[in-house]
Amino acid sequence: MCHGYEADAGVHLNQRGLIDTHAQASDLLAWILGLPPEEAPEPVYWTVAAVAELPHSRS
């Protein structure tokens, strides 16, 4: 949660700091969208990086 709204929105994050269910994410989105414009969070731009462990080649 980039802006720290989880307590205000009543969302509980898991041990990895993530939202567990789609229903919780939807509720949080509805809460954020319902905020007055002056209280709305600033946009956060995400970059997704995939990390994969490739198998070692066999010689």
CHARMM internal coordinates of N, CA and C (Angstrom, degrees):
IC EDIT
DIST 1 N 1 CA 1.4483
DIST 1 CA 1 C 1.5243
ANGL 1 N 1 CA 1 C 108.04
DIST 1 C 2 N 1.2786
ANGL 1 CA 1 C 2 N 115.55
DIHE 1 N 1 CA 1 C 2 N 103.25
DIST 2 N 2 CA 1.4616
ANGL 1 C 2 N 2 CA 121.42
DIHE 1 CA 1 C 2 N 2 CA -174.28
DIST 2 CA 2 C 1.5199
ANGL 2 N 2 CA 2 C 113.79
DIHE 1 C 2 N 2 CA 2 C -63.61
DIST 2 C 3 N 1.3043
ANGL 2 CA 2 C 3 N 117.41
DIHE 2 N 2 CA 2 C 3 N -31.50
DIST 3 N 3 CA 1.4602
ANGL 2 C 3 N 3 CA 120.13
DIHE 2 CA 2 C 3 N 3 CA -175.79
DIST 3 CA 3 C 1.5207
ANGL 3 N 3 CA 3 C 113.31
DIHE 2 C 3 N 3 CA 3 C -104.87
DIST 3 C 4 N 1.3197
ANGL 3 CA 3 C 4 N 118.31
DIHE 3 N 3 CA 3 C 4 N -1.80
DIST 4 N 4 CA 1.4501
ANGL 3 C 4 N 4 CA 121.13
DIHE 3 CA 3 C 4 N 4 CA 177.48
DIST 4 CA 4 C 1.5147
ANGL 4 N 4 CA 4 C 114.85
DIHE 3 C 4 N 4 CA 4 C 71.63
DIST 4 C 5 N 1.3104
ANGL 4 CA 4 C 5 N 118.36
DIHE 4 N 4 CA 4 C 5 N 31.86
DIST 5 N 5 CA 1.4582
ANGL 4 C 5 N 5 CA 121.75
DIHE 4 CA 4 C 5 N 5 CA -178.55
DIST 5 CA 5 C 1.5167
ANGL 5 N 5 CA 5 C 113.97
DIHE 4 C 5 N 5 CA 5 C -86.98
DIST 5 C 6 N 1.3237
ANGL 5 CA 5 C 6 N 118.26
DIHE 5 N 5 CA 5 C 6 N -0.93
DIST 6 N 6 CA 1.4637
ANGL 5 C 6 N 6 CA 118.72
DIHE 5 CA 5 C 6 N 6 CA -172.78
DIST 6 CA 6 C 1.5242
ANGL 6 N 6 CA 6 C 112.71
DIHE 5 C 6 N 6 CA 6 C -58.19
DIST 6 C 7 N 1.3266
ANGL 6 CA 6 C 7 N 118.78
DIHE 6 N 6 CA 6 C 7 N -38.97
DIST 7 N 7 CA 1.4697
ANGL 6 C 7 N 7 CA 120.69
DIHE 6 CA 6 C 7 N 7 CA 179.58
DIST 7 CA 7 C 1.5262
ANGL 7 N 7 CA 7 C 110.89
DIHE 6 C 7 N 7 CA 7 C -67.86
DIST 7 C 8 N 1.3334
ANGL 7 CA 7 C 8 N 117.18
DIHE 7 N 7 CA 7 C 8 N -44.68
DIST 8 N 8 CA 1.4700
ANGL 7 C 8 N 8 CA 120.96
DIHE 7 CA 7 C 8 N 8 CA 179.64
DIST 8 CA 8 C 1.5202
ANGL 8 N 8 CA 8 C 111.48
DIHE 7 C 8 N 8 CA 8 C -63.80
DIST 8 C 9 N 1.3243
ANGL 8 CA 8 C 9 N 116.53
DIHE 8 N 8 CA 8 C 9 N -35.79
DIST 9 N 9 CA 1.4603
ANGL 8 C 9 N 9 CA 121.12
DIHE 8 CA 8 C 9 N 9 CA -176.97
DIST 9 CA 9 C 1.5245
ANGL 9 N 9 CA 9 C 112.26
DIHE 8 C 9 N 9 CA 9 C -87.47
DIST 9 C 10 N 1.3277
ANGL 9 CA 9 C 10 N 117.67
DIHE 9 N 9 CA 9 C 10 N -8.16
DIST 10 N 10 CA 1.4551
ANGL 9 C 10 N 10 CA 120.98
DIHE 9 CA 9 C 10 N 10 CA -179.42
DIST 10 CA 10 C 1.5194
ANGL 10 N 10 CA 10 C 113.21
DIHE 9 C 10 N 10 CA 10 C 75.73
DIST 10 C 11 N 1.3235
ANGL 10 CA 10 C 11 N 116.99
DIHE 10 N 10 CA 10 C 11 N 27.17
DIST 11 N 11 CA 1.4653
ANGL 10 C 11 N 11 CA 121.72
DIHE 10 CA 10 C 11 N 11 CA -179.39
DIST 11 CA 11 C 1.5191
ANGL 11 N 11 CA 11 C 108.55
DIHE 10 C 11 N 11 CA 11 C -98.85
DIST 11 C 12 N 1.3177
ANGL 11 CA 11 C 12 N 115.83
DIHE 11 N 11 CA 11 C 12 N 136.45
DIST 12 N 12 CA 1.4559
ANGL 11 C 12 N 12 CA 120.91
DIHE 11 CA 11 C 12 N 12 CA 176.32
DIST 12 CA 12 C 1.5221
ANGL 12 N 12 CA 12 C 108.47
DIHE 11 C 12 N 12 CA 12 C -108.50
DIST 12 C 13 N 1.3130
ANGL 12 CA 12 C 13 N 116.32
DIHE 12 N 12 CA 12 C 13 N 124.65
DIST 13 N 13 CA 1.4561
ANGL 12 C 13 N 13 CA 121.16
DIHE 12 CA 12 C 13 N 13 CA -179.80
DIST 13 CA 13 C 1.5162
ANGL 13 N 13 CA 13 C 110.32
DIHE 12 C 13 N 13 CA 13 C -88.36
DIST 13 C 14 N 1.3303
ANGL 13 CA 13 C 14 N 116.57
DIHE 13 N 13 CA 13 C 14 N 152.09
DIST 14 N 14 CA 1.4553
ANGL 13 C 14 N 14 CA 120.09
DIHE 13 CA 13 C 14 N 14 CA 178.34
DIST 14 CA 14 C 1.5320
ANGL 14 N 14 CA 14 C 110.27
DIHE 13 C 14 N 14 CA 14 C -79.71
DIST 14 C 15 N 1.3175
ANGL 14 CA 14 C 15 N 117.36
DIHE 14 N 14 CA 14 C 15 N -175.46
DIST 15 N 15 CA 1.4653
ANGL 14 C 15 N 15 CA 120.84
DIHE 14 CA 14 C 15 N 15 CA -175.94
DIST 15 CA 15 C 1.5211
ANGL 15 N 15 CA 15 C 113.00
DIHE 14 C 15 N 15 CA 15 C -65.05
DIST 15 C 16 N 1.3225
ANGL 15 CA 15 C 16 N 117.18
DIHE 15 N 15 CA 15 C 16 N -17.84
DIST 16 N 16 CA 1.4678
ANGL 15 C 16 N 16 CA 120.60
DIHE 15 CA 15 C 16 N 16 CA 177.14
DIST 16 CA 16 C 1.5234
ANGL 16 N 16 CA 16 C 112.24
DIHE 15 C 16 N 16 CA 16 C -94.08
DIST 16 C 17 N 1.3270
ANGL 16 CA 16 C 17 N 116.76
DIHE 16 N 16 CA 16 C 17 N 3.38
DIST 17 N 17 CA 1.4551
ANGL 16 C 17 N 17 CA 120.95
DIHE 16 CA 16 C 17 N 17 CA 179.89
DIST 17 CA 17 C 1.5153
ANGL 17 N 17 CA 17 C 113.08
DIHE 16 C 17 N 17 CA 17 C 78.57
DIST 17 C 18 N 1.3303
ANGL 17 CA 17 C 18 N 116.56
DIHE 17 N 17 CA 17 C 18 N 22.94
DIST 18 N 18 CA 1.4552
ANGL 17 C 18 N 18 CA 121.54
DIHE 17 CA 17 C 18 N 18 CA -177.90
DIST 18 CA 18 C 1.5210
ANGL 18 N 18 CA 18 C 111.12
DIHE 17 C 18 N 18 CA 18 C -114.10
DIST 18 C 19 N 1.3138
ANGL 18 CA 18 C 19 N 116.11
DIHE 18 N 18 CA 18 C 19 N 161.04
DIST 19 N 19 CA 1.4545
ANGL 18 C 19 N 19 CA 122.57
DIHE 18 CA 18 C 19 N 19 CA 174.59
DIST 19 CA 19 C 1.5259
ANGL 19 N 19 CA 19 C 106.72
DIHE 18 C 19 N 19 CA 19 C -83.16
DIST 19 C 20 N 1.3300
ANGL 19 CA 19 C 20 N 117.44
DIHE 19 N 19 CA 19 C 20 N 133.12
DIST 20 N 20 CA 1.4628
ANGL 19 C 20 N 20 CA 121.63
DIHE 19 CA 19 C 20 N 20 CA -173.19
DIST 20 CA 20 C 1.5273
ANGL 20 N 20 CA 20 C 115.70
DIHE 19 C 20 N 20 CA 20 C -76.90
DIST 20 C 21 N 1.3197
ANGL 20 CA 20 C 21 N 117.66
DIHE 20 N 20 CA 20 C 21 N -35.78
DIST 21 N 21 CA 1.4607
ANGL 20 C 21 N 21 CA 118.31
DIHE 20 CA 20 C 21 N 21 CA -171.65
DIST 21 CA 21 C 1.5248
ANGL 21 N 21 CA 21 C 111.92
DIHE 20 C 21 N 21 CA 21 C -129.01
DIST 21 C 22 N 1.3292
ANGL 21 CA 21 C 22 N 114.22
DIHE 21 N 21 CA 21 C 22 N 159.38
DIST 22 N 22 CA 1.4596
ANGL 21 C 22 N 22 CA 119.99
DIHE 21 CA 21 C 22 N 22 CA 176.01
DIST 22 CA 22 C 1.5310
ANGL 22 N 22 CA 22 C 110.14
DIHE 21 C 22 N 22 CA 22 C -63.85
DIST 22 C 23 N 1.3180
ANGL 22 CA 22 C 23 N 116.81
DIHE 22 N 22 CA 22 C 23 N -37.02
DIST 23 N 23 CA 1.4720
ANGL 22 C 23 N 23 CA 120.67
DIHE 22 CA 22 C 23 N 23 CA 179.47
DIST 23 CA 23 C 1.5267
ANGL 23 N 23 CA 23 C 110.47
DIHE 22 C 23 N 23 CA 23 C -61.26
DIST 23 C 24 N 1.3409
ANGL 23 CA 23 C 24 N 117.65
DIHE 23 N 23 CA 23 C 24 N -43.31
DIST 24 N 24 CA 1.4618
ANGL 23 C 24 N 24 CA 120.49
DIHE 23 CA 23 C 24 N 24 CA 178.28
DIST 24 CA 24 C 1.5243
ANGL 24 N 24 CA 24 C 110.53
DIHE 23 C 24 N 24 CA 24 C -64.35
DIST 24 C 25 N 1.3289
ANGL 24 CA 24 C 25 N 117.12
DIHE 24 N 24 CA 24 C 25 N -41.47
DIST 25 N 25 CA 1.4653
ANGL 24 C 25 N 25 CA 120.68
DIHE 24 CA 24 C 25 N 25 CA 179.16
DIST 25 CA 25 C 1.5263
ANGL 25 N 25 CA 25 C 110.57
DIHE 24 C 25 N 25 CA 25 C -64.22
DIST 25 C 26 N 1.3267
ANGL 25 CA 25 C 26 N 117.12
DIHE 25 N 25 CA 25 C 26 N -40.79
DIST 26 N 26 CA 1.4624
ANGL 25 C 26 N 26 CA 121.21
DIHE 25 CA 25 C 26 N 26 CA 178.31
DIST 26 CA 26 C 1.5202
ANGL 26 N 26 CA 26 C 111.56
DIHE 25 C 26 N 26 CA 26 C -64.46
DIST 26 C 27 N 1.3393
ANGL 26 CA 26 C 27 N 116.56
DIHE 26 N 26 CA 26 C 27 N -41.87
DIST 27 N 27 CA 1.4658
ANGL 26 C 27 N 27 CA 120.34
DIHE 26 CA 26 C 27 N 27 CA 177.51
DIST 27 CA 27 C 1.5248
ANGL 27 N 27 CA 27 C 111.01
DIHE 26 C 27 N 27 CA 27 C -62.35
DIST 27 C 28 N 1.3254
ANGL 27 CA 27 C 28 N 116.49
DIHE 27 N 27 CA 27 C 28 N -41.81
DIST 28 N 28 CA 1.4626
ANGL 27 C 28 N 28 CA 120.46
DIHE 27 CA 27 C 28 N 28 CA 179.08
DIST 28 CA 28 C 1.5247
ANGL 28 N 28 CA 28 C 110.81
DIHE 27 C 28 N 28 CA 28 C -64.58
DIST 28 C 29 N 1.3255
ANGL 28 CA 28 C 29 N 116.87
DIHE 28 N 28 CA 28 C 29 N -43.28
DIST 29 N 29 CA 1.4627
ANGL 28 C 29 N 29 CA 120.42
DIHE 28 CA 28 C 29 N 29 CA 177.84
DIST 29 CA 29 C 1.5222
ANGL 29 N 29 CA 29 C 110.97
DIHE 28 C 29 N 29 CA 29 C -60.03
DIST 29 C 30 N 1.3291
ANGL 29 CA 29 C 30 N 116.99
DIHE 29 N 29 CA 29 C 30 N -45.50
DIST 30 N 30 CA 1.4690
ANGL 29 C 30 N 30 CA 120.73
DIHE 29 CA 29 C 30 N 30 CA 178.98
DIST 30 CA 30 C 1.5214
ANGL 30 N 30 CA 30 C 110.57
DIHE 29 C 30 N 30 CA 30 C -61.04
DIST 30 C 31 N 1.3397
ANGL 30 CA 30 C 31 N 117.24
DIHE 30 N 30 CA 30 C 31 N -39.48
DIST 31 N 31 CA 1.4671
ANGL 30 C 31 N 31 CA 120.82
DIHE 30 CA 30 C 31 N 31 CA 179.27
DIST 31 CA 31 C 1.5259
ANGL 31 N 31 CA 31 C 110.21
DIHE 30 C 31 N 31 CA 31 C -64.80
DIST 31 C 32 N 1.3343
ANGL 31 CA 31 C 32 N 117.06
DIHE 31 N 31 CA 31 C 32 N -46.81
DIST 32 N 32 CA 1.4673
ANGL 31 C 32 N 32 CA 120.74
DIHE 31 CA 31 C 32 N 32 CA -179.38
DIST 32 CA 32 C 1.5310
ANGL 32 N 32 CA 32 C 110.83
DIHE 31 C 32 N 32 CA 32 C -62.92
DIST 32 C 33 N 1.3453
ANGL 32 CA 32 C 33 N 116.35
DIHE 32 N 32 CA 32 C 33 N -44.24
DIST 33 N 33 CA 1.4681
ANGL 32 C 33 N 33 CA 119.44
DIHE 32 CA 32 C 33 N 33 CA -179.54
DIST 33 CA 33 C 1.5231
ANGL 33 N 33 CA 33 C 112.40
DIHE 32 C 33 N 33 CA 33 C -66.51
DIST 33 C 34 N 1.3312
ANGL 33 CA 33 C 34 N 116.95
DIHE 33 N 33 CA 33 C 34 N -21.36
DIST 34 N 34 CA 1.4588
ANGL 33 C 34 N 34 CA 121.04
DIHE 33 CA 33 C 34 N 34 CA 178.91
DIST 34 CA 34 C 1.5224
ANGL 34 N 34 CA 34 C 114.44
DIHE 33 C 34 N 34 CA 34 C -85.16
DIST 34 C 35 N 1.3309
ANGL 34 CA 34 C 35 N 116.62
DIHE 34 N 34 CA 34 C 35 N -6.15
DIST 35 N 35 CA 1.4610
ANGL 34 C 35 N 35 CA 119.53
DIHE 34 CA 34 C 35 N 35 CA 178.75
DIST 35 CA 35 C 1.5199
ANGL 35 N 35 CA 35 C 110.68
DIHE 34 C 35 N 35 CA 35 C -70.34
DIST 35 C 36 N 1.3360
ANGL 35 CA 35 C 36 N 117.79
DIHE 35 N 35 CA 35 C 36 N 147.33
DIST 36 N 36 CA 1.4620
ANGL 35 C 36 N 36 CA 119.51
DIHE 35 CA 35 C 36 N 36 CA 173.54
DIST 36 CA 36 C 1.5338
ANGL 36 N 36 CA 36 C 108.85
DIHE 35 C 36 N 36 CA 36 C -62.39
DIST 36 C 37 N 1.3310
ANGL 36 CA 36 C 37 N 117.45
DIHE 36 N 36 CA 36 C 37 N 150.28
DIST 37 N 37 CA 1.4658
ANGL 36 C 37 N 37 CA 120.45
DIHE 36 CA 36 C 37 N 37 CA -176.58
DIST 37 CA 37 C 1.5293
ANGL 37 N 37 CA 37 C 114.13
DIHE 36 C 37 N 37 CA 37 C -52.47
DIST 37 C 38 N 1.3065
ANGL 37 CA 37 C 38 N 117.71
DIHE 37 N 37 CA 37 C 38 N -35.58
DIST 38 N 38 CA 1.4725
ANGL 37 C 38 N 38 CA 120.26
DIHE 37 CA 37 C 38 N 38 CA -178.65
DIST 38 CA 38 C 1.5365
ANGL 38 N 38 CA 38 C 112.58
DIHE 37 C 38 N 38 CA 38 C -72.40
DIST 38 C 39 N 1.3209
ANGL 38 CA 38 C 39 N 117.37
DIHE 38 N 38 CA 38 C 39 N -14.88
DIST 39 N 39 CA 1.4617
ANGL 38 C 39 N 39 CA 121.22
DIHE 38 CA 38 C 39 N 39 CA 178.29
DIST 39 CA 39 C 1.5279
ANGL 39 N 39 CA 39 C 112.54
DIHE 38 C 39 N 39 CA 39 C -106.57
DIST 39 C 40 N 1.3142
ANGL 39 CA 39 C 40 N 117.21
DIHE 39 N 39 CA 39 C 40 N -3.94
DIST 40 N 40 CA 1.4628
ANGL 39 C 40 N 40 CA 120.95
DIHE 39 CA 39 C 40 N 40 CA -177.68
DIST 40 CA 40 C 1.5292
ANGL 40 N 40 CA 40 C 110.15
DIHE 39 C 40 N 40 CA 40 C -67.32
DIST 40 C 41 N 1.3278
ANGL 40 CA 40 C 41 N 116.79
DIHE 40 N 40 CA 40 C 41 N 144.64
DIST 41 N 41 CA 1.4580
ANGL 40 C 41 N 41 CA 120.00
DIHE 40 CA 40 C 41 N 41 CA 179.13
DIST 41 CA 41 C 1.5235
ANGL 41 N 41 CA 41 C 111.88
DIHE 40 C 41 N 41 CA 41 C -68.36
DIST 41 C 42 N 1.3087
ANGL 41 CA 41 C 42 N 115.03
DIHE 41 N 41 CA 41 C 42 N 152.54
DIST 42 N 42 CA 1.4587
ANGL 41 C 42 N 42 CA 120.44
DIHE 41 CA 41 C 42 N 42 CA 173.84
DIST 42 CA 42 C 1.5240
ANGL 42 N 42 CA 42 C 108.35
DIHE 41 C 42 N 42 CA 42 C -67.74
DIST 42 C 43 N 1.3268
ANGL 42 CA 42 C 43 N 117.41
DIHE 42 N 42 CA 42 C 43 N 149.68
DIST 43 N 43 CA 1.4655
ANGL 42 C 43 N 43 CA 119.44
DIHE 42 CA 42 C 43 N 43 CA 178.04
DIST 43 CA 43 C 1.5340
ANGL 43 N 43 CA 43 C 111.31
DIHE 42 C 43 N 43 CA 43 C -61.02
DIST 43 C 44 N 1.3100
ANGL 43 CA 43 C 44 N 114.71
DIHE 43 N 43 CA 43 C 44 N 145.54
DIST 44 N 44 CA 1.4637
ANGL 43 C 44 N 44 CA 121.44
DIHE 43 CA 43 C 44 N 44 CA 175.63
DIST 44 CA 44 C 1.5219
ANGL 44 N 44 CA 44 C 106.25
DIHE 43 C 44 N 44 CA 44 C -122.22
DIST 44 C 45 N 1.3019
ANGL 44 CA 44 C 45 N 115.76
DIHE 44 N 44 CA 44 C 45 N 123.05
DIST 45 N 45 CA 1.4541
ANGL 44 C 45 N 45 CA 120.18
DIHE 44 CA 44 C 45 N 45 CA -179.43
DIST 45 CA 45 C 1.5163
ANGL 45 N 45 CA 45 C 109.06
DIHE 44 C 45 N 45 CA 45 C -96.29
DIST 45 C 46 N 1.3176
ANGL 45 CA 45 C 46 N 116.47
DIHE 45 N 45 CA 45 C 46 N 129.50
DIST 46 N 46 CA 1.4575
ANGL 45 C 46 N 46 CA 122.60
DIHE 45 CA 45 C 46 N 46 CA -174.29
DIST 46 CA 46 C 1.5179
ANGL 46 N 46 CA 46 C 110.52
DIHE 45 C 46 N 46 CA 46 C -105.04
DIST 46 C 47 N 1.2822
ANGL 46 CA 46 C 47 N 114.59
DIHE 46 N 46 CA 46 C 47 N 143.26
DIST 47 N 47 CA 1.4518
ANGL 46 C 47 N 47 CA 121.78
DIHE 46 CA 46 C 47 N 47 CA 170.45
DIST 47 CA 47 C 1.5192
ANGL 47 N 47 CA 47 C 106.18
DIHE 46 C 47 N 47 CA 47 C -119.79
DIST 47 C 48 N 1.2882
ANGL 47 CA 47 C 48 N 116.00
DIHE 47 N 47 CA 47 C 48 N 126.74
DIST 48 N 48 CA 1.4562
ANGL 47 C 48 N 48 CA 120.21
DIHE 47 CA 47 C 48 N 48 CA -178.96
DIST 48 CA 48 C 1.5244
ANGL 48 N 48 CA 48 C 108.02
DIHE 47 C 48 N 48 CA 48 C -99.40
DIST 48 C 49 N 1.3029
ANGL 48 CA 48 C 49 N 114.87
DIHE 48 N 48 CA 48 C 49 N 126.82
DIST 49 N 49 CA 1.4600
ANGL 48 C 49 N 49 CA 120.68
DIHE 48 CA 48 C 49 N 49 CA 176.86
DIST 49 CA 49 C 1.5208
ANGL 49 N 49 CA 49 C 108.35
DIHE 48 C 49 N 49 CA 49 C -120.44
DIST 49 C 50 N 1.2846
ANGL 49 CA 49 C 50 N 116.26
DIHE 49 N 49 CA 49 C 50 N 126.95
DIST 50 N 50 CA 1.4594
ANGL 49 C 50 N 50 CA 120.35
DIHE 49 CA 49 C 50 N 50 CA 178.04
DIST 50 CA 50 C 1.5197
ANGL 50 N 50 CA 50 C 108.51
DIHE 49 C 50 N 50 CA 50 C -97.15
DIST 50 C 51 N 1.3011
ANGL 50 CA 50 C 51 N 114.92
DIHE 50 N 50 CA 50 C 51 N 134.12
DIST 51 N 51 CA 1.4498
ANGL 50 C 51 N 51 CA 120.72
DIHE 50 CA 50 C 51 N 51 CA 177.80
DIST 51 CA 51 C 1.5157
ANGL 51 N 51 CA 51 C 107.08
DIHE 50 C 51 N 51 CA 51 C -119.51
DIST 51 C 52 N 1.3024
ANGL 51 CA 51 C 52 N 115.89
DIHE 51 N 51 CA 51 C 52 N 125.28
DIST 52 N 52 CA 1.4616
ANGL 51 C 52 N 52 CA 119.93
DIHE 51 CA 51 C 52 N 52 CA -179.99
DIST 52 CA 52 C 1.5147
ANGL 52 N 52 CA 52 C 109.06
DIHE 51 C 52 N 52 CA 52 C -130.14
DIST 52 C 53 N 1.2972
ANGL 52 CA 52 C 53 N 114.50
DIHE 52 N 52 CA 52 C 53 N 143.04
DIST 53 N 53 CA 1.4437
ANGL 52 C 53 N 53 CA 119.41
DIHE 52 CA 52 C 53 N 53 CA 174.41
DIST 53 CA 53 C 1.5172
ANGL 53 N 53 CA 53 C 107.24
DIHE 52 C 53 N 53 CA 53 C -95.78
DIST 53 C 54 N 1.3141
ANGL 53 CA 53 C 54 N 116.03
DIHE 53 N 53 CA 53 C 54 N 116.19
DIST 54 N 54 CA 1.4570
ANGL 53 C 54 N 54 CA 120.75
DIHE 53 CA 53 C 54 N 54 CA -178.56
DIST 54 CA 54 C 1.5261
ANGL 54 N 54 CA 54 C 109.16
DIHE 53 C 54 N 54 CA 54 C -86.71
DIST 54 C 55 N 1.3082
ANGL 54 CA 54 C 55 N 115.79
DIHE 54 N 54 CA 54 C 55 N 143.48
DIST 55 N 55 CA 1.4676
ANGL 54 C 55 N 55 CA 118.30
DIHE 54 CA 54 C 55 N 55 CA 178.36
DIST 55 CA 55 C 1.5333
ANGL 55 N 55 CA 55 C 109.88
DIHE 54 C 55 N 55 CA 55 C -66.45
DIST 55 C 56 N 1.3166
ANGL 55 CA 55 C 56 N 115.24
DIHE 55 N 55 CA 55 C 56 N 147.11
DIST 56 N 56 CA 1.4658
ANGL 55 C 56 N 56 CA 120.23
DIHE 55 CA 55 C 56 N 56 CA 177.72
DIST 56 CA 56 C 1.5166
ANGL 56 N 56 CA 56 C 109.19
DIHE 55 C 56 N 56 CA 56 C -69.48
DIST 56 C 57 N 1.3140
ANGL 56 CA 56 C 57 N 115.82
DIHE 56 N 56 CA 56 C 57 N 138.77
DIST 57 N 57 CA 1.4628
ANGL 56 C 57 N 57 CA 118.24
DIHE 56 CA 56 C 57 N 57 CA 178.02
DIST 57 CA 57 C 1.5211
ANGL 57 N 57 CA 57 C 109.53
DIHE 56 C 57 N 57 CA 57 C -71.79
DIST 57 C 58 N 1.2908
ANGL 57 CA 57 C 58 N 114.38
DIHE 57 N 57 CA 57 C 58 N 146.38
DIST 58 N 58 CA 1.4682
ANGL 57 C 58 N 58 CA 119.77
DIHE 57 CA 57 C 58 N 58 CA 179.94
DIST 58 CA 58 C 1.5125
ANGL 58 N 58 CA 58 C 108.15
DIHE 57 C 58 N 58 CA 58 C -98.05
DIST 58 C 59 N 1.3126
ANGL 58 CA 58 C 59 N 116.76
DIHE 58 N 58 CA 58 C 59 N 127.23
DIST 59 N 59 CA 1.4609
ANGL 58 C 59 N 59 CA 120.59
DIHE 58 CA 58 C 59 N 59 CA -179.29
DIST 59 CA 59 C 1.5043
ANGL 59 N 59 CA 59 C 111.13
DIHE 58 C 59 N 59 CA 59 C -99.66
END
COOR INIT
IC SEED 1 N 1 CA 1 C
IC BUILD
